[in-house]
Amino acid sequence: MADEDIKAEEIQEEKKGPNIILLLLIAVVVSVALSVGGAFFLINMLGKNIVQQAQQEAQQQAQGVSQRVQIGLAEVIRQGQQRQFMLKGGNEIAIVNALQLKVGSDDCRAAVAQYSVEILEAIGLIFITKTREDLTTVEGREILKNQIKNAVNEITGFLGEKEKFGVIQVIIDIVVITSAY
């Protein structure tokens, strides 16, 4: 009987061995197949996206708009050339030492230079709606910058999809707010 038990155990061990190897082999084959299939799928999807991007870029270049945003500076008021802007009520003025615009394209920089008088007029109209309190708080300054940005983009025509090529940021140096008299 002991011989039969030993033989039965050897037979069971032999049966377990091939089953484990077979399971490992199946797992390896399935994982390789999934990896190859996933890679093939990703390559095909990325290839389609690259073709679509190339087509969109060609369309935009045909319309005269460059694909990449090129950040540059446009000066409305050069540093040191102080400008005075009247505030609400006419009793106070803000003296601006410098006003620069970060723009997203050379076209916008050229448009800022071309429409500089209109831009200064629009900025003057924005300032005349402000009070000393509006310009001495962080929130008030941010609102002012946003209003200037929107006004310049409207004047230069960089609205909608072209807005990212227009004014991106306004940098303003208000030296002092003082009495007009």
Salt bridges, closest charged atoms under 4 A:
GLU75 OE1 - ARG78 NE 3.19
GLU92 OE2 - ARG132 NE 2.80
ASP106 OD1 - ARG109 NH2 2.94
